[in-house]
């Protein structure tokens, strides 16, 4: 029984804490006439007040638009370096729109119009609203600003709008003239400095060439590289020819005559086979051919075969000795050419090793010189455009 009492008390507490929406709805239904009447009176008073102000103190709106950037010339100018110098010279910066709007609404700008119309600058400022039109999608780099001015006197407002727009135009023109004047002074000030630096770099280039006895180390490096590659190829050919000569020498030591390519006098080999040796070789070849025919016809003990063998035994040692002397001489000459080419390669590579440093110094001078000359050219171009 105690537990039932507790549950009932708890339910009563919850009901007392809840909002009874039915009671509120019933109250509103009973007093709907009073609520409707009150709302109607408030609405009527509002309409009457607006109508009274409309007839006794009307507010007119005057508006005009002004362009704040050239729609033809883009922000980057002509895309050349002269555009940079021109922007720098005339301080062609792109202020944010809120700052520009605050400046146009400042007392310094609107004081002339306020004075001529017997209005305080603060009062006129409160009547001016400047904003970016919605159709101008690029708000930060907006090209157009809309200016709205409100006032109770239509004629006076028209006069204020006209004078205010003229003031904005005059201020823009005067500001531009001041910037142009300062820009020309800036360019005239920068020109001697650039010319002095250009002359200094030209002197450095001349000193570099005289000191290193080089006109253009880049071209010199290309020529040296070509010569080094040619010499390396020549050394490879000479070493290959030396292997061939050693092979011929080994055959001669084994009694094998050199009979192939004897007429090819290689420029690199140094192997010099005289005309007499050619005749001797040809005679040996003829004897061998005759001996082969005789052996197929006569017996080995035949006098014809024996005489041909004896003649061959007399001629071969002479030719072997002569060819051995020629091959030894060719090997000596070939090794001399290899050594000479290697020495030449060493000297060229030594010269080439100094060129990267010279090329680096030369490139810095040329790069700085081109940069200064380019800046000077752009500066003069910018001055002409101003």
ChimeraX attribute file (.defattr): number of C-alpha atoms within 10 A of each C-alpha:
attribute: neighborCount
match mode: 1-to-1
recipient: residues
	/A:1	5
	/A:2	6
	/A:3	7
	/A:4	8
	/A:5	9
	/A:6	10
	/A:7	10
	/A:8	10
	/A:9	10
	/A:10	10
	/A:11	10
	/A:12	10
	/A:13	10
	/A:14	9
	/A:15	10
	/A:16	9
	/A:17	8
	/A:18	8
	/A:19	9
	/A:20	10
	/A:21	9
	/A:22	9
	/A:23	10
	/A:24	11
	/A:25	10
	/A:26	11
	/A:27	11
	/A:28	13
	/A:29	11
	/A:30	11
	/A:31	10
	/A:32	12
	/A:33	11
	/A:34	11
	/A:35	13
	/A:36	10
	/A:37	11
	/A:38	12
	/A:39	12
	/A:40	12
	/A:41	12
	/A:42	11
	/A:43	12
	/A:44	12
	/A:45	12
	/A:46	12
	/A:47	12
	/A:48	12
	/A:49	11
	/A:50	14
	/A:51	13
	/A:52	12
	/A:53	12
	/A:54	12
	/A:55	9
	/A:56	10
	/A:57	13
	/A:58	15
	/A:59	16
	/A:60	14
	/A:61	15
	/A:62	18
	/A:63	17
	/A:64	14
	/A:65	15
	/A:66	13
	/A:67	12
	/A:68	14
	/A:69	14
	/A:70	10
	/A:71	10
	/A:72	7
	/A:73	9
	/A:74	10
	/A:75	16
	/A:76	10
	/A:77	14
	/A:78	11
	/A:79	10
	/A:80	11
	/A:81	17
	/A:82	23
	/A:83	19
	/A:84	18
	/A:85	23
	/A:86	25
	/A:87	16
	/A:88	15
	/A:89	22
	/A:90	22
	/A:91	14
	/A:92	15
	/A:93	9
	/A:94	11
	/A:95	10
	/A:96	12
	/A:97	17
	/A:98	13
	/A:99	10
	/A:100	15
	/A:101	16
	/A:102	12
	/A:103	13
	/A:104	20
	/A:105	21
	/A:106	14
	/A:107	17
	/A:108	10
	/A:109	16
	/A:110	22
	/A:111	20
	/A:112	14
	/A:113	23
	/A:114	20
	/A:115	12
	/A:116	11
	/A:117	15
	/A:118	9
	/A:119	13
	/A:120	14
	/A:121	20
	/A:122	14
	/A:123	10
	/A:124	22
	/A:125	19
	/A:126	11
	/A:127	14
	/A:128	18
	/A:129	14
	/A:130	19
	/A:131	15
	/A:132	20
	/A:133	15
	/A:134	9
	/A:135	8
	/A:136	13
	/A:137	11
	/A:138	10
	/A:139	16
	/A:140	13
	/A:141	15
	/A:142	16
	/A:143	17
	/A:144	19
	/A:145	20
	/A:146	15
	/A:147	21
	/A:148	16
	/A:149	22
	/A:150	21
	/A:151	19
	/A:152	14
	/A:153	14
	/A:154	15
	/A:155	10
	/A:156	12
	/A:157	20
	/A:158	18
	/A:159	15
	/A:160	21
	/A:161	21
	/A:162	15
	/A:163	18
	/A:164	22
	/A:165	17
	/A:166	13
	/A:167	18
	/A:168	15
	/A:169	14
	/A:170	12
	/A:171	14
	/A:172	13
	/A:173	12
	/A:174	12
	/A:175	13
	/A:176	15
	/A:177	13
	/A:178	12
	/A:179	16
	/A:180	18
	/A:181	14
	/A:182	15
	/A:183	23
	/A:184	18
	/A:185	14
	/A:186	16
	/A:187	20
	/A:188	14
	/A:189	11
	/A:190	13
	/A:191	16
	/A:192	12
	/A:193	12
	/A:194	18
	/A:195	15
	/A:196	12
	/A:197	16
	/A:198	19
	/A:199	14
	/A:200	13
	/A:201	20
	/A:202	15
	/A:203	12
	/A:204	16
	/A:205	19
	/A:206	13
	/A:207	12
	/A:208	18
	/A:209	15
	/A:210	11
	/A:211	9
	/A:212	10
	/A:213	10
	/A:214	14
	/A:215	14
	/A:216	14
	/A:217	23
	/A:218	17
	/A:219	12
	/A:220	16
	/A:221	19
	/A:222	12
	/A:223	13
	/A:224	17
	/A:225	15
	/A:226	12
	/A:227	16
	/A:228	20
	/A:229	13
	/A:230	13
	/A:231	18
	/A:232	15
	/A:233	11
	/A:234	17
	/A:235	22
	/A:236	13
	/A:237	15
	/A:238	23
	/A:239	17
	/A:240	13
	/A:241	20
	/A:242	23
	/A:243	13
	/A:244	13
	/A:245	21
	/A:246	15
	/A:247	12
	/A:248	19
	/A:249	23
	/A:250	12
	/A:251	15
	/A:252	18
	/A:253	12
	/A:254	10
	/A:255	13
	/A:256	13
	/A:257	19
	/A:258	17
	/A:259	11
	/A:260	7
	/A:261	8
	/A:262	16
	/A:263	12
	/A:264	11
	/A:265	12
	/A:266	12
	/A:267	9
	/A:268	19
	/A:269	25
	/A:270	23
	/A:271	23
	/A:272	18
	/A:273	16
	/A:274	14
	/A:275	10
	/A:276	10
	/A:277	16
	/A:278	15
	/A:279	11
	/A:280	16
	/A:281	21
	/A:282	13
	/A:283	14
	/A:284	19
	/A:285	14
	/A:286	13
	/A:287	17
	/A:288	16
	/A:289	12
	/A:290	14
	/A:291	20
	/A:292	13
	/A:293	12
	/A:294	17
	/A:295	15
	/A:296	10
	/A:297	11
	/A:298	13
	/A:299	12
	/A:300	12
	/A:301	9
	/A:302	12
	/A:303	11
	/A:304	15
	/A:305	20
	/A:306	16
	/A:307	12
	/A:308	18
	/A:309	14
	/A:310	10
	/A:311	13
	/A:312	18
	/A:313	12
	/A:314	12
	/A:315	15
	/A:316	17
	/A:317	13
	/A:318	14
	/A:319	20
	/A:320	21
	/A:321	15
	/A:322	14
	/A:323	23
	/A:324	20
	/A:325	15
	/A:326	19
	/A:327	25
	/A:328	17
	/A:329	16
	/A:330	21
	/A:331	23
	/A:332	16
	/A:333	17
	/A:334	23
	/A:335	19
	/A:336	13
	/A:337	19
	/A:338	21
	/A:339	13
	/A:340	13
	/A:341	18
	/A:342	16
	/A:343	12
	/A:344	15
	/A:345	19
	/A:346	13
	/A:347	13
	/A:348	16
	/A:349	16
	/A:350	11
	/A:351	13
	/A:352	19
	/A:353	12
	/A:354	12
	/A:355	18
	/A:356	13
	/A:357	12
	/A:358	18
	/A:359	17
	/A:360	13
	/A:361	15
	/A:362	21
	/A:363	15
	/A:364	14
	/A:365	17
	/A:366	16
	/A:367	13
	/A:368	15
	/A:369	20
	/A:370	14
	/A:371	13
	/A:372	20
	/A:373	17
	/A:374	15
	/A:375	19
	/A:376	23
	/A:377	16
	/A:378	19
	/A:379	24
	/A:380	18
	/A:381	16
	/A:382	23
	/A:383	20
	/A:384	11
	/A:385	10
	/A:386	13
